[in-house]
Amino acid sequence: LFSARSITHLVFFFPNLSLTISTSPHKMFSQFSKSTSSIYFKSFAALSLATASYLTYTSNASVHASGHGLHAPSYTWPHSGILDAYDAKSLRRGYQVYREVCSTCHSMEYIAFRNLKICFNEKEIKAIAADTDSIRYLADDGEMKTRPGIPADYFPAPYDNEKQAALANGGAVPPDLSLIVKARVGGEDYVFGILTGYCEPPAGFKTAPGVYYNPYFPGSQIGMAPPLNNDHQLAFPDGTEANVSQMAKDVAHFLAFASSPEMEERKQLGIKSMLSMLGLIGVAAYLKRSKFATLKYRSLSVYDNALLFGAVGGASSQMKEQKKGSMEL
């Protein structure tokens, strides 16, 4: 830009500064550096960096969004707010949807049965773990055997390895759902959109054999068949109607908990820290006003010793002369 000879005038506008440049590029920079203070140069650099960062972010976001299909609508979840927590009833229903529907193909290798204490009591957790009799372990004779689960066990995987999972699902390995909410753009909204977004493809759109149209999936073609339906697929013990939207909402909520099981503790710790900081700020303000006010508003005056003593000596001699004159009178 600065090397173009056709540019004869370049004006930089800063607060209280107007700099006109009409010389060669080297003289431009020399004149600019001489007449502009460091604070204006830093402000210009920060503004340029912020603009470049914003343009880079928006361009990357556009490219990123184009590769992830249609963005799912944004919903308000029970745990979205700063002071909000997980809905225990929804988590119970969501775990039931995962156990009876999703666990046939998808694993959750980072979640243990004891993590369900947020929505189940200890007795229920032990019963749920014991009901899972497919926990594999290496026996003393060197053979792999199965046993009932205990609360410390992690959720068992539906397949022994990825090759077996790929063979059972047409060559595609179902992803692990432990961190799926954090791993996908949109989080819970993406999961809810995938589960409820199955529909007929628009006119002119051809799907490959064995796949389904879902606008929220990258490429709009997904190999997973619609996992939820409205034909009384499940029956919730609390009497909630198990339609597609309700089941999708509950299992998305449960997967959000699986991605951040420590969220409630983290929020509680944050609130306690903020309250502690407010108390410390009050103590600091009191000490500043009561202890350091005299130091802050104290004024020190420095005098020259010679001038000071000279002034004192002159004043004392003048007083002596006045006293002497009064005695003579």
C-alpha positions as CSV (number, residue, x, y, z in Angstrom):
1,L,0.0,0.0,0.0
2,F,2.8,2.4,1.0
3,S,4.9,1.6,-2.0
4,A,2.3,2.8,-4.6
5,R,3.7,6.0,-6.1
6,S,0.2,7.0,-7.2
7,I,-0.7,7.6,-3.5
8,T,0.3,11.2,-2.8
9,H,-1.6,11.9,0.4
10,L,-2.3,9.5,3.3
11,V,-4.0,10.9,6.3
12,F,-4.0,9.1,9.7
13,F,-6.6,10.4,12.1
14,F,-6.0,10.0,15.8
15,P,-7.5,11.8,18.8
16,N,-6.1,15.3,18.7
17,L,-3.8,14.4,15.8
18,S,-3.9,14.8,12.1
19,L,-0.9,13.7,10.1
20,T,-0.6,14.2,6.3
21,I,2.0,12.3,4.4
22,S,2.9,13.1,0.8
23,T,6.5,11.9,0.5
24,S,8.3,8.6,-0.2
25,P,7.5,5.5,1.8
26,H,10.7,5.7,3.9
27,K,10.0,9.3,4.7
28,M,6.4,8.4,5.5
29,F,7.5,6.1,8.2
30,S,10.1,8.4,9.6
31,Q,7.7,11.3,9.7
32,F,5.0,9.1,11.2
33,S,7.4,7.8,13.9
34,K,8.6,11.2,14.8
35,S,5.3,13.0,15.0
36,T,3.2,10.2,16.6
37,S,3.7,9.3,20.2
38,S,3.9,5.7,21.4
39,I,0.4,5.6,22.8
40,Y,-1.2,6.5,19.5
41,F,1.0,3.9,17.7
42,K,0.0,1.2,20.2
43,S,-3.7,2.2,19.8
44,F,-3.4,1.9,16.0
45,A,-1.6,-1.5,16.3
46,A,-4.2,-2.8,18.7
47,L,-7.0,-1.6,16.4
48,S,-5.4,-3.3,13.4
49,L,-4.9,-6.5,15.3
50,A,-8.5,-6.5,16.5
51,T,-9.8,-5.9,13.0
52,A,-7.6,-8.7,11.6
53,S,-8.6,-11.1,14.3
54,Y,-12.3,-10.4,13.7
55,L,-12.0,-10.9,9.9
56,T,-10.1,-14.1,10.5
57,Y,-12.7,-15.4,13.0
58,T,-15.6,-14.6,10.7
59,S,-14.0,-16.2,7.7
60,N,-13.1,-19.3,9.7
61,A,-16.6,-19.4,11.1
62,S,-18.1,-19.3,7.7
63,V,-15.9,-22.1,6.4
64,H,-16.5,-24.0,9.6
65,A,-20.3,-23.6,9.4
66,S,-20.4,-24.6,5.7
67,G,-18.8,-27.9,6.6
68,H,-21.3,-28.8,9.4
69,G,-24.6,-28.6,7.6
70,L,-27.5,-26.6,8.8
71,H,-27.1,-24.9,12.2
72,A,-29.5,-26.3,14.8
73,P,-31.9,-23.8,16.5
74,S,-30.8,-22.5,19.8
75,Y,-32.9,-23.7,22.8
76,T,-33.0,-22.8,26.4
77,W,-31.8,-25.7,28.5
78,P,-32.3,-26.2,32.3
79,H,-28.6,-25.8,33.0
80,S,-27.9,-22.9,30.6
81,G,-27.8,-20.1,33.2
82,I,-25.1,-19.2,35.6
83,L,-27.2,-20.2,38.6
84,D,-29.0,-23.1,36.9
85,A,-28.4,-26.8,37.5
86,Y,-29.2,-30.1,35.8
87,D,-32.8,-31.3,35.9
88,A,-32.7,-34.6,37.8
89,K,-36.0,-35.9,36.4
90,S,-34.9,-35.1,32.9
91,L,-31.5,-36.9,33.5
92,R,-33.3,-40.0,34.7
93,R,-35.4,-40.1,31.6
94,G,-32.4,-39.3,29.4
95,Y,-30.4,-42.2,30.9
96,Q,-33.4,-44.5,30.2
97,V,-33.4,-43.3,26.5
98,Y,-29.6,-43.9,26.3
99,R,-29.8,-47.4,28.0
100,E,-32.7,-48.7,25.9
101,V,-32.0,-47.0,22.6
102,C,-28.6,-45.5,22.2
103,S,-26.4,-48.0,24.0
104,T,-27.1,-50.7,21.4
105,C,-24.6,-48.9,19.1
106,H,-22.9,-46.1,21.0
107,S,-20.6,-46.4,24.0
108,M,-19.9,-44.0,26.9
109,E,-16.5,-45.2,28.0
110,Y,-15.7,-42.2,30.3
111,I,-18.9,-42.4,32.4
112,A,-19.2,-44.7,35.4
113,F,-22.3,-45.9,37.1
114,R,-21.4,-43.9,40.2
115,N,-21.6,-40.7,38.2
116,L,-25.4,-41.2,38.1
117,K,-25.6,-40.1,41.8
118,I,-26.8,-36.7,40.5
119,C,-30.2,-38.3,39.7
120,F,-30.3,-41.7,41.4
121,N,-29.7,-42.7,45.0
122,E,-27.1,-45.3,46.1
123,K,-29.5,-48.2,46.1
124,E,-30.7,-47.5,42.6
125,I,-27.2,-47.1,41.3
126,K,-26.2,-50.5,42.7
127,A,-29.3,-52.1,41.1
128,I,-28.5,-50.4,37.7
129,A,-24.9,-51.6,37.8
130,A,-25.9,-55.1,38.9
131,D,-28.4,-55.3,36.0
132,T,-25.5,-54.9,33.6
133,D,-24.0,-58.3,33.5
134,S,-21.7,-57.7,30.5
135,I,-18.7,-56.3,32.4
136,R,-15.7,-58.1,30.8
137,Y,-12.6,-58.9,32.9
138,L,-9.6,-61.1,32.6
139,A,-10.0,-64.2,34.8
140,D,-7.1,-66.1,36.6
141,D,-7.1,-68.7,33.9
142,G,-6.4,-66.1,31.2
143,E,-9.8,-66.1,29.7
144,M,-12.1,-63.1,29.2
145,K,-15.3,-63.5,31.2
146,T,-18.2,-61.4,32.2
147,R,-19.6,-60.4,35.6
148,P,-22.4,-58.1,37.0
149,G,-21.4,-54.5,37.3
150,I,-20.6,-52.5,40.4
151,P,-20.9,-48.7,40.8
152,A,-17.2,-48.2,40.1
153,D,-17.5,-49.8,36.7
154,Y,-17.8,-47.7,33.5
155,F,-20.6,-48.2,31.0
156,P,-19.9,-51.3,28.9
157,A,-19.3,-50.8,25.2
158,P,-21.7,-52.5,22.8
159,Y,-18.8,-53.9,20.7
160,D,-15.4,-55.4,21.6
161,N,-13.5,-53.4,19.1
162,E,-13.8,-50.8,16.3
163,K,-13.7,-53.5,13.5
164,Q,-16.6,-55.3,15.0
165,A,-18.5,-52.0,15.3
166,A,-17.8,-51.1,11.7
167,L,-18.9,-54.5,10.4
168,A,-22.2,-54.1,12.3
169,N,-22.9,-50.6,11.0
170,G,-22.1,-50.7,7.4
171,G,-18.5,-49.7,7.7
172,A,-19.0,-46.7,10.0
173,V,-18.0,-46.7,13.6
174,P,-20.6,-45.1,15.9
175,P,-18.9,-42.3,17.9
176,D,-18.6,-42.5,21.7
177,L,-21.2,-40.3,23.3
178,S,-19.2,-39.3,26.5
179,L,-18.0,-36.0,25.1
180,I,-20.3,-35.7,22.1
181,V,-21.8,-32.4,23.3
182,K,-18.4,-30.8,23.6
183,A,-17.1,-32.3,20.4
184,R,-19.9,-30.9,18.1
185,V,-20.7,-27.4,17.1
186,G,-23.9,-26.4,18.9
187,G,-23.6,-28.9,21.7
188,E,-27.0,-30.0,23.0
189,D,-28.8,-28.1,20.2
190,Y,-26.9,-30.2,17.6
191,V,-27.8,-33.5,19.3
192,F,-31.4,-32.5,19.6
193,G,-31.4,-31.3,15.9
194,I,-29.9,-34.6,14.7
195,L,-32.5,-36.7,16.6
196,T,-35.5,-34.7,15.5
197,G,-34.2,-33.6,12.0
198,Y,-35.0,-36.7,9.9
199,C,-37.3,-35.8,7.0
200,E,-37.8,-36.3,3.3
201,P,-35.1,-34.8,1.1
202,P,-36.1,-31.7,-0.9
203,A,-36.8,-32.0,-4.6
204,G,-33.7,-32.7,-6.7
205,F,-31.6,-34.0,-3.7
206,K,-30.6,-37.6,-4.2
207,T,-29.4,-39.6,-1.2
208,A,-27.1,-42.6,-1.5
209,P,-28.4,-46.1,-0.9
210,G,-28.7,-47.0,2.8
211,V,-28.5,-43.4,4.2
212,Y,-31.1,-40.9,5.4
213,Y,-31.6,-37.3,4.9
214,N,-30.9,-35.0,7.9
215,P,-30.2,-31.3,7.2
216,Y,-28.3,-30.9,10.5
217,F,-25.7,-33.6,9.7
218,P,-22.6,-32.6,7.7
219,G,-23.5,-33.3,4.1
220,S,-27.2,-33.8,5.0
221,Q,-26.7,-37.6,4.6
222,I,-26.5,-39.8,7.7
223,G,-26.0,-43.6,7.9
224,M,-27.9,-43.9,11.3
225,A,-31.5,-44.8,10.9
226,P,-34.0,-42.6,12.9
227,P,-33.5,-43.9,16.5
228,L,-36.6,-42.4,17.9
229,N,-40.3,-42.7,17.0
230,N,-43.7,-41.9,18.3
231,D,-45.0,-45.5,18.4
232,H,-44.8,-45.9,22.2
233,Q,-41.1,-46.7,21.9
234,L,-40.5,-46.1,25.6
235,A,-42.6,-45.7,28.8
236,F,-41.3,-43.3,31.4
237,P,-41.9,-44.3,35.0
238,D,-42.9,-40.7,35.9
239,G,-45.8,-40.7,33.4
240,T,-44.2,-38.2,31.0
241,E,-45.3,-38.8,27.4
242,A,-42.4,-40.4,25.4
243,N,-42.7,-38.6,22.1
244,V,-39.7,-37.9,19.8
245,S,-39.2,-34.3,21.0
246,Q,-39.4,-35.3,24.7
247,M,-37.0,-38.3,24.3
248,A,-34.6,-36.2,22.2
249,K,-34.6,-33.4,24.8
250,D,-34.0,-35.7,27.7
251,V,-31.2,-37.7,26.1
252,A,-29.5,-34.5,24.9
253,H,-29.7,-33.2,28.5
254,F,-28.2,-36.4,29.8
255,L,-25.3,-36.2,27.2
256,A,-24.7,-32.6,28.3
257,F,-24.3,-33.9,31.8
258,A,-22.0,-36.7,30.6
259,S,-19.8,-34.1,28.9
260,S,-19.6,-31.9,32.1
261,P,-20.5,-33.9,35.2
262,E,-18.6,-31.4,37.4
263,M,-20.6,-28.4,36.2
264,E,-22.7,-27.9,39.3
265,E,-19.7,-28.1,41.6
266,R,-17.8,-25.7,39.3
267,K,-20.6,-23.2,39.5
268,Q,-20.9,-23.5,43.3
269,L,-17.2,-23.0,43.6
270,G,-17.3,-19.9,41.3
271,I,-20.2,-18.3,43.4
272,K,-18.3,-18.9,46.6
273,S,-15.1,-17.4,45.1
274,M,-17.0,-14.4,43.9
275,L,-18.6,-13.8,47.4
276,S,-15.2,-14.2,49.0
277,M,-13.7,-11.7,46.6
278,L,-16.4,-9.2,47.4
279,G,-15.7,-9.6,51.1
280,L,-12.0,-9.1,50.5
281,I,-12.7,-6.0,48.4
282,G,-14.7,-4.5,51.3
283,V,-11.9,-5.2,53.7
284,A,-9.3,-3.6,51.3
285,A,-11.5,-0.5,50.9
286,Y,-11.8,-0.1,54.6
287,L,-8.1,-0.4,55.2
288,K,-7.4,2.1,52.4
289,R,-9.8,4.7,53.9
290,S,-8.8,4.2,57.5
291,K,-5.1,3.3,57.4
292,F,-3.6,4.7,54.2
293,A,-5.7,7.9,53.9
294,T,-3.1,9.9,55.9
295,L,-0.3,8.6,53.7
296,K,-2.1,9.2,50.5
297,Y,-3.2,12.8,51.2
298,R,0.0,13.8,53.0
299,S,2.0,16.7,51.5
300,L,5.7,17.1,51.9
301,S,7.5,20.4,51.4
302,V,11.2,20.6,50.7
303,Y,13.2,23.8,51.5
304,D,16.8,24.8,50.8
305,N,18.6,24.8,54.2
306,A,20.6,27.9,53.3
307,L,17.6,29.9,52.4
308,L,15.7,28.5,55.3
309,F,18.3,29.4,58.0
310,G,19.0,32.7,56.2
311,A,15.4,33.7,56.5
312,V,15.3,32.6,60.1
313,G,18.5,34.5,60.9
314,G,17.3,37.7,59.2
315,A,14.0,37.6,61.0
316,S,15.7,37.1,64.4
317,S,18.1,40.0,63.8
318,Q,15.3,42.3,62.8
319,M,13.4,41.4,66.0
320,K,16.5,42.2,68.1
321,E,16.8,45.7,66.4
322,Q,13.2,46.4,67.1
323,K,13.6,45.4,70.7
324,K,16.7,47.5,71.1
325,G,14.9,50.5,69.6
326,S,12.0,50.1,72.0
327,M,14.3,50.1,75.0
328,E,16.0,53.2,73.9
329,L,12.7,55.0,73.7
